[in-house]
Amino acid sequence: MNKKDDKVRVSRNTIKTGKRLLGYVTRRFKLQFIAVFICIIISSIASISVSLSLKFLLDDYIIPLIGKKTPDFSELYMALTVLGTIFLMGILASFIYTRLMVYIGQGVLKEVRDDMFEHMQKLPIRYFDQNTNGSIMSLYTNDTDTLRQMINQSIPQVLMSSITIVVTFISMVALSPLLTILAVVMIFVLIFVTKKIGGNSGKYFLRQQIALADVTGFVEERMNGQRVIKVFNHERVSEEEFDRLNEQLYDSAANANTFANMMGPIIGNIGNLQFVLTAVLGGFLSVAGVGGITLGVMASYLQFTKSFTQPFMQVAQQFNSIVMALAGAERIFNMIDEEPEVDEGYVTLVNARRDEDGNIVECKERTGMWAWKHPHKAEGTVTYTELKGDVRFFDMTFGYTDEKMVLHDVTLYAKPGQKLAFVGSTGAGKTTITNLINRFYDVQDGKIRYDGININKIKKADLRRSLGIVLQDTHLFTGTIMENIRYGKLDATDEEVYEAARLAHADQFIRMLPDGYNTRLSGDGEELSQGQRQLLAIARAAVANPPVLILDEATSSIDTRTESIVQQGMDNLMKGRTVFVIAHRLSTIRNSDAIMVLEHGRIIERGDHKDLIAQKGTYYQLYTGKLELS
């Protein structure tokens, strides 16, 4: 794409983004915006009346009084009173529209952030894999802040300036059509300069916002990994990488602000040139007696000349904020326009019970029994299947990209209540299998059936409601311990939370904390040890009471002594459930009903502990220490 095409693309995107952003203003704040517009008109007219009043004051009131022995100032006082009233109305109008724009600006930002966060909840996991946390956070902070500045300051100023230009031009035509010809010529010069400089500025401001997001993401990542950086003496390399990103931000910001800051002085000098030319031309016409130019007309017109270029100056001063805001808005709208997670499922999870004939029927109250509600549109019927936790993979192939497959022809089954374990080196595909059960990703080929139903037919929210997950990387939210455990089941009673904590063997350490279950956590629970955080994650899964449980290195962060305690709770939690376990410590999976050994995305061995030991294959070598997991 050449430079000309790039400028055209930036221009079209800017116009499209501006219209979309204006839609946020007019959709909810239409009446307030109309009131702002009216107040700006009043304020502009009041401001322009200063210049226009010079002609009437000089020609009609002041000059006629010169030379009189007993001048009558009553008419002059009356004119000044009227002029003062107009000024007061202008001040009041300015106060009203300034307050209204603050209200509109904050309201628009709230709607934008609401739309962003609401849409973010619908985005697939793939989006978060491809974008850093810092880059996404930059949308909520840096980019939305540019919108605030534009809506609160720039939009009112641009409207005020535009109205001032129109009213001033009309007044100039009324005062002297001949002198206005010069003003029209200068208008074309001003438009050409604004378009030329503004196009380059907009391109670099967009690059600046992208570079700023990269810097924010890098800093956020390095803050989280500060211990690792220090342990491996990586400070110097981190500094060099930051310097490179910061240099890119510097280049784009310097170019953007250079073009934006050039505009003000250039327009100011053009305005000064127009003032001089107008004075010379007006003086010549006045002496020649052409156009009826009087001293009052000349004084007013020269004042209008300053008033005419001043709005262009004001727009130039706001141009920086406008272009930055539009660049930020474009990034925000790009996120909002990201394709949401596709969910074509129609099978839902409902509370159920058996009637007198033993048939499954749906009910509103909790019964402890769940069923899949499966509507059949062709027949117009609905069938119910009891949720038992029967999960089966059939010839399943998957890759995060089409170019590189991670799993190949995986076939396995887990009957209700069975415990399946996955063993293999890093990258073998263990975690990927559990991600597919959750439908974080969809398979390229093959099928996964849950209680005999293809999981593509099950609504994702209902599918995930039937699963409990404990991940290796525990995440705790800002709030109390009670609230963090209850995250697994929002309507859980206090007693259910206590029972879940006891089941996970977390109750003892929680009660030893100063505020017990009401202890507030922050910073991902940094007040607790890694093992304690893991226990809370296990308790969170326990309170959900799901029929299927996924444990992805659930005890990897717990010491051996604590692990033996937790394992008892885990065994209680796993009773009667279908469980998928990923573990590096093979001692924790000895009692599994089946163990799958994966290598390069394929199942190379399967069986229970005794069978695999007897085979003396890869699992035997791992268990006896002759081969280590990488």
PEVENCOR-V242132 format. One record per run of one state. SS is the DSSP state (H for helix, E for strand, - for the rest). FROM is the first residue (numbers start at 0). TO is the last residue. If there is no record, write none. Layout:
BEGIN
SS,FROM,TO
SS,FROM,TO
END
This chain:
BEGIN
-,0,1
H,2,27
-,28,28
H,29,64
-,65,72
H,73,119
-,120,121
E,122,122
-,123,123
H,124,129
-,130,131
H,132,174
-,175,175
H,176,223
-,224,224
H,225,230
-,231,233
H,234,287
-,288,293
H,294,335
-,336,338
E,339,339
-,340,345
E,346,353
-,354,358
E,359,361
-,362,368
E,369,375
-,376,379
E,380,385
-,386,389
E,390,397
-,398,399
E,400,400
-,401,402
E,403,403
-,404,405
E,406,413
-,414,417
E,418,423
-,424,428
H,429,436
-,437,443
E,444,449
-,450,451
E,452,453
H,454,456
E,457,457
-,458,458
H,459,464
-,465,465
E,466,469
-,470,477
E,478,479
H,480,485
-,486,492
H,493,502
-,503,505
H,506,510
-,511,514
H,515,517
-,518,518
E,519,520
-,521,528
H,529,543
-,544,546
E,547,551
-,552,558
H,559,573
-,574,576
E,577,581
-,582,584
H,585,588
-,589,592
E,593,598
-,599,600
E,601,606
-,607,607
H,608,614
-,615,616
H,617,622
-,623,629
END
